[in-house]
Structures are given as structure tokens and as C-alpha cells.
């Protein structure tokens, strides 16, 4: 039985909500509205001439083969980042969960990367993978691997995926660890007494019970890969070599700020917005059904 | 326009009447945004302090707003918001955008004239004057940090490879031969590299070989220019880089200034770089070095033409809220910067070129070029011969982006994903799309 809570005050709840609503309006709805309006315009870099062109910018963007290639690349990139940010985080969390002594120390060390700014993380990995002096590139060359992210698109993609994912591992780790610690020990002990192996206990008890956390992190990480990896890419590859690390958010930024083509840049921003709204809806509608709370 | 002039004149008269009273209370601030770092930035900041100390009416405030492209984006956004800086430093590639949007700025000639400050465009070295002036001789922006591309040579690596650093390679076949020799004798990890690929291998290369980048006199004739740099001589240059990268006779060092690190670390024996990078090389390279002109293909041109200017110039933004007093301050500050002694100091401290003939002669007279071997190479290369339509610079909208298209396509050729010819064909096709889009976007505004 649920008891409905009734506030005697009519105004107070709205007052309490007001700051949040104001922030959402100013920082989300207003810029989103601007983007939608600007995506229908053709204007020169300084805004002297503004022509209404309807959906022409969308048509141009979607017909552009380079844009379609960037779209596919973005999905590949986001999948790579999400997988690489979540799987090691889960592994580390399971391991730290078993540690009895010094758990705080491990936890702190593992969370630190999250505090590092994306651009700094990018610069760090750029050094490690720098073809002639990099600490990781050097052994790779000794192994006979021709490593050069400046020329080789695949190498460059590997660097930006690792740099982007690495930063996010600490965050995922914390959530996984919290999730693990909320799993009742009695369940695991009972299973152990019944003779279930450690691997079996993980897959049949721990992993299903972790699924709310996993689902939450999936949403967060995909959004992160779509939007927050700009700093890493800008610092490490600037979308190159060729276009091999250019993702949607980077292209929208480039076309808007460097090329000063605000109409097409806005059209891309709107498309990006639709993609992310769509992804989130799919996740909540279908993935959530399979999640055990 | 005439009404606005009248209003400005009226405001100027009103301003004159009140100026003495105001001068004691507050100085009129003059903001200038710049996009250079290192020694060049420090120098400009110092000139602003000296200007402020030299008079009591105006206060020049110089602000660094990110590297050139970011600074440009910030200034454009500020202009849209109705509050641009008084002066901005726009790099070479952005010049075409500014010429296509004349209502955004006031030509420097006019700023000086309105303020009654003496200003003579003829004082500037020809290539800089041509690059930043309208056909009628009105100078749109003030050339400040003028540079051009030259080749730097690591003398130690040359000696180790059995080459004579006092006889640097003059032509591309000689450069490739020298680079191969450096590799064969294992004198260095790479033969040569270049910074700013599009600027050196497309823009400077085309000027040197008297080849057009487009129709309409490299865009100076109108916004309807069509790019056509996808011909055999340009494709051969790209193919040469692709071939030379196989044995590391050439190593690609990225789109911007990053290849400079390969040279100062001793990884590469030769570097094609802006003359403005001279001071930094002298500071960082642990070996002696020489400066040589840009190489050329003797079968394309027997006597190479002049190279073109790079660097940046100072533009004066127009805005509805600009007072005549502010414009007077802008004129004062710009003419302070445009004095020969400032140009000489700036050139000496950075490696950029003296922008005026008087400044160059002053440096010659005091024997600067005798004491600093190689420092005259860029200016001699820039001013040699009679410039043609192809070696007088270019003027395209969205050139910043088109440069990157060239970078992307050449990078794909270097990865072996396409031929050199396909790289240039793609760059031209994509570049023309951008030019048409730009032409349409500004079409209704002029």
C-alpha cells in the first residue's frame, strides 16, 4: 500500500523545482532551440547575410559520404570506448572487492584517472604512444610492429579509444564496486556451500544482480563516448590522419568553429541530438526490461 | 555610408572638445587579440606596455585568445555579439574571409586617414603590401608578423652523411638525393620533414613554380574562383613525398608546427619551416644549422619565382558602438607598432621578417645579416624577381578548412589508401564545394 504524500503548500514545490527548471531551460532547451533554428539557415561567418534554406543543410549533410563515414566511425568508436571502459572496470572491481587489507588504497589509485581532464589524458597517451620516444611505442617497435599513429589511421584510432576509455575506467570501477558490495554475502555463501564454482557464482548471481549498475553505466558511457571525448581527440589527433579519428561531435565542432559553416554544423548538432535521444529511448525501453532490479 | 561618416565626424568633433577633460580621469581602452605564443607574444606585450607609457590618453590591452584558428573563432563570435576587439591578428589563411566581408572591418589606410596619422602603404615590402591591399591600393590590414617558408639544415647530420652543409641542395632532386644519402649512411632517422604541409607544399610550392591555385587570379578576381591545383606538377610533389616516406627520406610530422620537434631533436636532417621559427630553432637545436631557400623542380621552372608571405596582419573591426576617440586610439597604437624600430626589434627577436623596406634597410645598415648568417635568406627569396599573378598570394574564403582538406587527402595518400593524383582531385573537389558554399553565404551581404 502506498500512501500519497500531500503537501499543504501549493507554491513551495514549484519554487524548489524552479532552479532546476531554469537551468534546464537556459542550458538545454534554449541552445537546442537555437541549434534547430540555425540548422535551417545559410549565413556568412559574421552573420551579415542570413538566408532561410529550410531543410537544405540536413540534405547536404546526409548526402555527404564523408558524413556517413563519420557516423559509422562514431558508432565503432563509441562501442570500443564503452567496452574498454566497462570490462576492465568490472574486472578491477571484482578483484578489489576480494581484497581485505588496503582496499581504500587500491580504490583511490584506481579512481584517480577520472579526475584528469580529457585533454590532459589525451596528451599523456600521446606521449606514451609517440612513435620515436613513447614508452609504449618503443617496445612495440622492438617487437617489429610499425607503430605510427600520425600516419596510420588504425593506430590513431587505438590511441584515442584507449585514452578515452582509460579516463572513464575509474568512474565505472567505483559504481561496480558499490554494486558488488550491495550484493548480500549470504547468497554467495549459500551458493558456495552448494558447490558452485567461483566463475559460476559470478555469472549466475553477481552479474545478474549487478545489471542495474551495468545498465546505468552503459547509458553514461555511450553518452560519454559521443560527447565528452572531444577533448581527447582534439588533443591527440585533431580527427586525423585523414579523417580516421573524426567522430560526429568533432566534425560538428570543426564545421562550426573552424569552417564557420554554422548552418551545416547546427544540422549535425540536431542529428546528434536525435541519435542520442533515440539511443537513450531504446536503452530504457528494451534493455531495461531485461534488467533485474 | 556617407551619413555614418558624417556622424563619426560629428562625434570626433564632440570628442575633441571633451577629450582633455576626460584624459585626466580615464584612458580609453584599446583591445587587441593576438594568436601567437612564445617570443613573438612576449614582444607584442612589451610594445603595448611601451605604448601605454608613452602617452596618457589610451591604454592598449593585448590579450592572447588561443592559437590563430581559435582566436579567429572567438573574434567572430564576439563580432556577432556586437562587441569585437578593436584590433585582431588574423593569420594568412583567414585573409580571404576578411576581404569577402568588408563591412566587418575598417581598412587600416582609412583608420589612419580619419585620425590624421601619416601612413604610407608604399613603405611596406611588395609581397606584404600586395597580400593585404585592395586593387586600388587601400591597405586593408597592417602587416605585422610577416614570414615565408625556408629550408633549415642540420650541419652536423649533413657532415656525418658526407654532405657539404655550405652547399645546401637547391632543387628537389638534390634534396631527395641528400635525404637518401642521410638514410643510407645512417646519419639520421629521417632525411627531411616539413611543418604546415599545405602552406609549404601547396601554397609556397605553387608560387615558386608560377602555378595557379585557382582561376580568377588565385581568387583575387572574385569569389567565383575555381580551384585547379590538381595538375601533374603538384601531383608529382605529393608522389615524391609518398615515395620518399618509404625509406624515411621523408617523414611526415603532422599538419601544423609539430615537425619542428623532429628537426630540433636531431631526428631529421632538413626541415621546411616558417622563417618565424628561426629563433626557436636557434634556441632548441643542439647543433649548428644553415638556412637555404625552398627547393624547386628545374624541369618545371628554370628560375623559381618569389615565395609568398605567411604570418599574420592586424585588422581593425568595425562595430556600431565604436567611438571616434577609440578609432583615434587604434590609429595611434597601430602607428606606434608600424614604426621601423619596432619592426626591426620584432624581426630580430623572432625571425619574422622586417615588414617595411625601411626596417630591412636599417637591419642591413647595422650589419645584422652579416652577423647572423641565413637571416636574409627568407627576405631575399620573398622579394626576388617580378611577382606574377600566381606568386602574389591568394584570396579564398574558408581557406583554413581547405588547407585541412588538402592535409587529410595527402595523409590518405601517405597511408597508401589513394594515389597522389586522387588526393589532389579529392582536395580540389571538396575545396570547390566549400568555396561555392562560401560564395552563396556571403552573396547576399555585399
Interface residues (C-beta under 8 A of the other chain):
Chain A: X42 X43 X44 X45 X46 X47 X48 X49 X51 X66 X132 X150 X151 X152 X153 X238 X240 X241 X242 X243 X254 X257 X258 X259 X260 X261
Chain B: X69 X70 X73 X76 X79 X80 X97 X100 X101 X103 X104 X189 X245 X252 X253 X254 X255 X262 X265 X267 X398 X400 X401 X404 X407 X408 X409 X411 X412 X414 X415 X417 X430 X434 X437 X438 X440 X441 X442 X443 X444 X445
